[in-house]
């Protein structure tokens, strides 16, 4: 019995050390100039002596290094190596869900990633209808008049939206009535998680869209564009299926904010 208790205590102690080491490394995120042992100790709420001991072990594994003589500790090269090995291909992970969404709706499903002021299409699953919408991987689309673009904007704060709007949609930014209506639409998207484009970007094409972030802060969007004549009849089904897919994606460990 005494042996079992010791094993349990050792296990708990080991887990605690790992948790503390991770907390220390997280405290150094974005600190390119490094932090002193005292600063690290204050951030993680541990005694300086404990921090010094754990930092010493992390240095031996090149997980942290001296920032410069007398300037404290920063993340080391081994972190970069591990990060590169763990780089995730989101398109590959998301594709099975997009395929299922396309099957459930019979419509084309697009995946895009936000890059600055535009959306870049990175994958597409064609629909089964003879009359369907087609875009091309690598094609870019605006944020302010597309379903997937507005869904991405709904994940941003108002300050960032206004900054983008000033250069990309001044016709909205400079018209108080249009601005109020647009910001109200964005707030509605935040509440429902679904954005719409009803003949806004392309006449005759409508779409529903939803967006989510990954753990690295990238914003992705899934959209279902259809001919407007069919969209008017299938909108409720498209919304329901997209929400179902969004809930499935939210359970993935690589997904952050939805």
C-alpha positions, 0 to 999 in steps of 0.5 A: 500500500505504501508503494502505491501511495508513493507511485501516486504521489510521484505521478502527481508531482510529475504532472505538476512539474509539466504543468508548471513548465508549460505555464513558464513557456506560455509566459514567454510567448511574444516576449522576444526580449526575454523576461527575468526569473522574477518576472516569470515567477510573478506571471506564473505565481510560483516561487523564484527558486522553483522557476529557476529550477524548472528554467534550468531543466528547460534550458538543458533541452533548448526549450528556453534560452538566454535572451542576451547577456543580462536580459533574461529568458526567452523561448528557444529553438526547440520550440520552433522545431516542434511547432513546425512538426505540429503544423496542421493542414486545416484544409485536410482536416476539414475536407471530410466535413465539407464533403458531408455538407455537400452531400447533405445539401447537394450544393457546392461548399467552399472553404476560404481563409482570411488574408488581410483584406480579402478571403482566399478560397483554399478548397471547394466541394462541387455540388450535384445539381446541374446548375451550380456555382463554381469558383476557383481555389486561389481566387480572392473575394471581398469581406463586406458583400459576401456571406463568408466575408461577413461571417469572418467580420463577425469574429472581429471587434468593431475597431478592426471592422471599421479599419477594414471598412474605411479602405474596403467599403467606404460607401458603408463607412461614410453613410450613417444609415448604411453603417448602422444597418451593417453593424446590426447585421454583424451583431445578428451574425454573432448571435446566429453564427450564420451570414447571408449574401442575397444577390449582393456580391454577384447578381443571381447568386446567394449564399449562407456562410459561417466562420471560425478561428483556429488555435493560431488565430487564423480565420476560416469560413465555410460557405454554400453558394447557390443560384438565387432561384433555388436558394429561396426554396432551400435556405432553411435546410442550408442553414440547418446543415451548416449549423450542424457542420459548425457544431461538429467543427467546434468539437475539433481540438484545432478549432478555436472561436466559432 
